[in-house]
Amino acid sequence: MNPSQLPLTPSADTTAAALTESAISQLVSEVYVAAPPAEKSRLLAHLMRPLGVLSLVAIANGIFAKIRFRSSWPDLNIPVEDAQSVQAGDVITLVNHVQQVSVHAVDSLTDMLAASPVLTKSTAAALLITLLLQRAQTRRASDQ
């Protein structure tokens, strides 16, 4: 198919995937805002782990690169003070980028959330877990 024959409108699958990714980013942000400081640090570390320094520099005005350079190397231990400085919009940007690089890193949030009694009490966390599980199931079904 040559470029002039490509459809001009996105397919329903593409639109649904974009809406799901957007909803996931928003829900992770809501979970992050409601989380206690120690859980914020764990959540950020989990999301930042698959990204290289160059990626971290490119998102959210480099706030995550600064955090990465201040944390212990090669481990990623984010001080509570650094986690507290991250805003909801920064988390949305981070999650959007991580979903482009490693969908598995975002999908594996289900295990992290389920293991934290504090986070599982959140409605946003319950919705996020449900959405991530549905996306994983859809992906497995399409792979077969």
C-alpha positions in Angstrom: 0.0 0.0 0.0 1.5 3.3 -1.0 1.3 6.4 1.4 -1.6 7.9 -0.6 -3.7 4.9 0.1 -3.3 5.0 3.9 -6.5 5.8 5.8 -6.6 9.3 7.1 -8.6 8.4 10.3 -7.2 6.2 13.0 -8.8 2.7 13.4 -11.1 2.0 16.3 -8.4 -0.2 17.8 -5.8 2.6 17.7 -8.3 5.1 19.2 -9.2 2.6 22.0 -5.6 1.9 22.8 -4.8 5.7 23.0 -7.7 6.2 25.3 -6.6 3.3 27.5 -3.1 4.6 27.7 -4.4 8.0 28.6 -6.7 6.6 31.3 -3.8 4.5 32.7 -1.6 7.6 32.9 -4.3 9.6 34.6 -5.0 6.8 37.1 -1.3 6.3 38.0 -1.1 10.0 38.6 -4.2 9.8 41.0 -2.7 6.8 42.8 0.6 8.7 43.1 -1.0 11.8 44.6 -2.9 9.8 47.2 0.1 7.6 48.1 2.1 8.1 51.2 5.7 9.4 50.7 7.4 6.0 50.8 5.0 4.6 48.3 5.6 7.6 46.0 9.3 6.8 46.0 8.6 3.1 45.2 6.2 4.0 42.4 8.6 6.5 40.8 11.5 4.0 41.0 9.4 1.3 39.4 8.4 3.7 36.5 11.9 5.2 36.0 13.7 1.9 36.0 13.2 1.0 32.3 14.3 4.4 31.1 17.8 5.6 30.3 19.2 8.9 31.4 18.6 10.5 28.0 14.9 9.7 28.2 14.7 11.0 31.7 16.2 14.3 30.6 13.7 14.7 27.8 10.6 14.4 29.9 9.0 16.8 32.5 11.8 19.4 32.2 14.4 16.9 33.4 13.0 16.5 36.9 13.4 12.7 36.7 17.0 12.9 35.4 17.8 15.1 38.4 16.3 12.6 40.7 18.2 9.8 39.0 21.5 11.5 39.4 20.8 12.2 43.1 19.9 8.6 43.8 22.4 5.8 44.4 23.9 4.3 41.3 23.2 1.7 39.8 20.3 1.1 42.2 17.4 3.5 42.1 16.5 4.5 45.6 14.5 7.7 45.4 14.6 9.9 48.6 11.2 10.8 49.9 12.0 14.5 49.5 12.6 14.1 45.8 9.4 12.1 45.4 7.4 14.8 47.1 8.7 17.4 44.6 7.1 15.5 41.7 3.7 16.8 40.6 0.7 14.8 39.1 1.4 16.2 35.6 5.0 15.0 35.8 3.8 11.5 36.6 1.4 11.6 33.7 4.2 12.6 31.4 6.5 9.9 32.9 3.8 7.1 32.5 3.1 8.2 28.9 6.8 7.9 28.1 7.2 4.6 29.9 4.2 3.1 28.0 6.1 3.9 24.7 9.2 2.2 26.0 8.0 -0.7 28.1 4.3 -1.6 28.4 5.4 -4.4 30.7 6.8 -1.9 33.2 3.4 -0.2 33.4 1.5 -3.5 33.4 3.6 -4.8 36.2 2.2 -2.1 38.4 -0.6 -4.5 39.2 1.8 -6.6 41.3 3.2 -3.6 43.1 -0.2 -2.1 43.8 -1.6 -5.4 45.0 1.3 -5.9 47.4 0.7 -2.6 49.1 -2.3 -2.5 51.5 -2.1 1.3 51.6 -2.4 1.7 47.9 -5.1 -1.0 47.4 -7.6 1.1 49.5 -7.7 3.7 46.7 -10.5 3.7 44.2 -8.0 4.9 41.5 -5.7 1.9 42.3 -8.6 -0.5 42.0 -9.6 1.0 38.6 -6.0 1.0 37.5 -5.5 -2.6 38.4 -8.7 -3.5 36.5 -7.7 -1.6 33.4 -4.1 -3.0 33.4 -5.4 -6.6 33.7 -7.9 -6.0 30.9 -5.2 -4.6 28.7 -2.9 -7.5 29.4 -5.7 -10.0 28.6 -6.5 -8.2 25.4 -2.9 -8.2 24.4 -2.6 -12.0 25.1 -5.7 -12.7 23.1 -4.4 -10.7 20.1 -1.0 -12.6 20.3 -2.8 -15.9 19.8 
